[in-house]
Amino acid sequence: MNRRYRKTIIAGNWKMNKLPSECKEYILRLKEKAAAAKWCDVVLCVPFTHLASAVKAARGTRIAIGAQNCHFADKGAYTGEVSCAMLADLGVKYVIIGHSERRAYFGETDLDVNKKVKAALDAGLRPIVCLGESLDIRENNAALDHIRMQLKFALKDITAQQLRKVVIAYEPIWAIGTGKVATAEQANEVGSAIRETLRAIYGARAARGVSILYGGSMSEKNAEGLLAMPDVDGGLIGGASLDTEKLGGIIEAARQELKGN
Ligand code: PGA
């Protein structure tokens, strides 16, 4: 991480876990940890049904609430969908876009991702754009090309001004929920390639302001090494975010890292 140019962001992704009634106690437990970690933004991404209670419970804390998906249209005949305007109206600040589970199980395409990024920005939300390669792609030495392509698609027609609100998450599919974490060097290599691509499109100044997170079996045990890398500016955390002690441990690792920075 590099605190001079960009924020550190520790974001939990509950996926389809826990109940709306569990938000309050969870946030109560986490808020001291979040308060101690200045310069580190703490985000909690919960299911749609939990958003209202999470936003309420997080009021007055340093925890921002995020959604895990959105629709790209502002409103209309899209039964079962939720628009970014609806999320923003609730007090939601972030939205995860293009998570590999959505791409794999719900057929989300690069074009969908791009439309959703635009919709999120238009509504004043910060998109957390997920990129990541499968094991096959990695073993064929094509990971960096794959990530660069996903990134360019996701950010098509996004301006440098808009880029300031965008968060990128590198999440290798082979590391998600598997306990098989990328090495700090692997995470940083991809983080650097992402920043290099951003630099080529938007220039050095815009590129260095973007927070690039790592996601995939990040835990309180391996966070320190990952967060010490220059192009790993935080984490998107699934499994470990279900436990406030574990997520709190990752926030603490970020705090320690920032102290020494
Ligand atoms: P994990 O999930 O931490 O459980 O591997 C990360 C994610 O999918 O965002």
Residues whose N, C-alpha, C, O or C-beta is under 5 A from the ligand:
A	BS01	PGA	N13 A175 I176 G177 T178 G215 G216 S217 M218 L236 I237 G238 G239 A240
